[in-house]
Structures are given as C-alpha cells and as structure tokens.
Amino acid sequence: SILNQCEKPQINSIEPTKLPISGGTFLVINGINMGTGMQDLIDINIKCSASANSLENSFAETLFECVILEKDFKPGKQIVCKTQSSNQVRKQCKLVIRIQV
C-alpha cells in the first residue's frame, strides 16, 4: 500500500570513507528513507576503477560486495554492511546501494 512506501532515499554519511582491500570492514551508511524493512534492501556493492582519472568510464572493472547485516539495520535510517575482499588496489570507488521503493 502507499502508506508503507518511503520517499526517495537520501544518504547523509558513509563511514569509513577509505577501505582496505582485505575486506572485513563494517561500513555504516546513515540517511533517511532507506527502506522500511530488510525486504527493501536489494544489495550493496562497491564499484571501483584503477585510476582517479577514469572514474566514470571504468567502474565495470571491479565490483565487490558489502554484505548487509540484518542485526544492525535501523529501518529508514541506517544500514551496516561488511565488505568482502578485493583482489586489486583501486584508487576511486563508488558505493551502489539498491533499495526497493
């Protein structure tokens, strides 16, 4: 029903902003309208490029998952995930969060 839907999600902060390639880092994403329940969270991935100059053109190069931790999910406000390892050092990355709205 329309009463259970969130407005457009908005991210206010992401901590930490630098991640080791070894994985195992807990990434905390705070914001508003970030899902009403775990069923709204599709996945979180980190897409990276090898150089800062090719940020937009080469994001398909490396993709690694950040596993969502249900116990730390605060509906609508906070998502916590644990990064998986990456086999390559990357200069620039962007976080891709898919939420069903």
C-alpha positions in Angstrom: 0.0 0.0 0.0 1.0 3.6 -0.5 1.2 4.1 3.3 4.2 1.7 3.6 6.3 3.3 0.9 9.3 5.6 1.6 10.2 8.8 -0.2 13.3 8.9 -2.3 16.3 7.5 -0.2 19.0 10.0 0.8 22.4 9.2 2.1 23.8 11.7 4.8 27.0 9.9 5.7 29.2 6.9 5.0 31.9 5.8 7.4 34.7 4.9 6.9 35.5 6.6 3.7 38.6 4.5 3.0 38.5 0.7 2.9 41.3 -1.9 2.9 41.3 -4.4 0.1 41.4 -7.2 2.7 37.7 -6.7 3.4 36.0 -7.3 6.8 35.3 -3.6 7.3 32.0 -2.6 8.7 30.6 0.2 6.5 27.9 2.4 8.2 25.5 4.2 5.9 23.3 6.8 7.6 20.4 8.6 5.9 16.7 8.9 5.5 14.1 6.8 3.7 16.5 3.8 3.3 13.9 1.1 3.4 11.1 0.2 5.8 12.5 -3.4 6.4 15.2 -5.8 5.3 13.0 -6.9 2.4 13.5 -3.5 0.8 17.3 -3.8 0.7 18.3 -5.5 -2.5 22.1 -5.3 -2.3 25.2 -3.1 -1.7 28.2 -3.2 -4.0 31.3 -1.2 -4.3 32.4 -0.4 -7.8 35.9 0.8 -8.4 38.3 2.0 -11.1 42.0 1.7 -11.3 42.7 5.4 -11.5 41.1 8.7 -10.4 41.1 9.9 -14.0 38.8 7.2 -15.3 36.2 7.3 -12.5 33.1 7.2 -14.7 34.3 5.2 -17.6 35.8 2.1 -15.9 33.6 1.2 -13.0 32.8 -2.2 -14.5 36.5 -3.1 -13.7 36.0 -4.2 -10.1 32.9 -4.9 -8.2 32.9 -6.3 -4.7 30.0 -6.9 -2.3 29.2 -5.4 1.0 27.1 -8.0 2.9 24.1 -6.3 4.7 24.0 -7.1 8.5 20.3 -7.5 9.5 21.0 -7.1 13.2 22.4 -3.6 12.7 19.7 -2.4 10.3 17.7 0.6 11.6 14.7 0.9 9.2 14.8 4.1 7.2 17.9 5.4 9.0 20.9 3.2 9.0 22.4 0.3 7.0 25.5 -1.6 8.1 27.3 -3.9 5.8 30.6 -5.9 5.9 32.9 -5.5 3.0 34.3 -8.5 1.1 37.9 -8.7 0.0 39.0 -7.3 -3.3 42.0 -8.7 -5.2 43.2 -5.4 -6.5 44.1 -1.9 -5.2 41.7 0.7 -6.5 42.1 4.5 -6.5 38.5 5.6 -6.7 35.3 3.8 -5.8 31.6 4.5 -5.5 29.0 2.8 -3.4 26.0 1.4 -5.1 23.0 0.7 -2.9 19.9 -0.8 -4.4 16.7 -0.3 -2.4 13.3 -1.3 -3.4 10.9 1.7 -3.1 
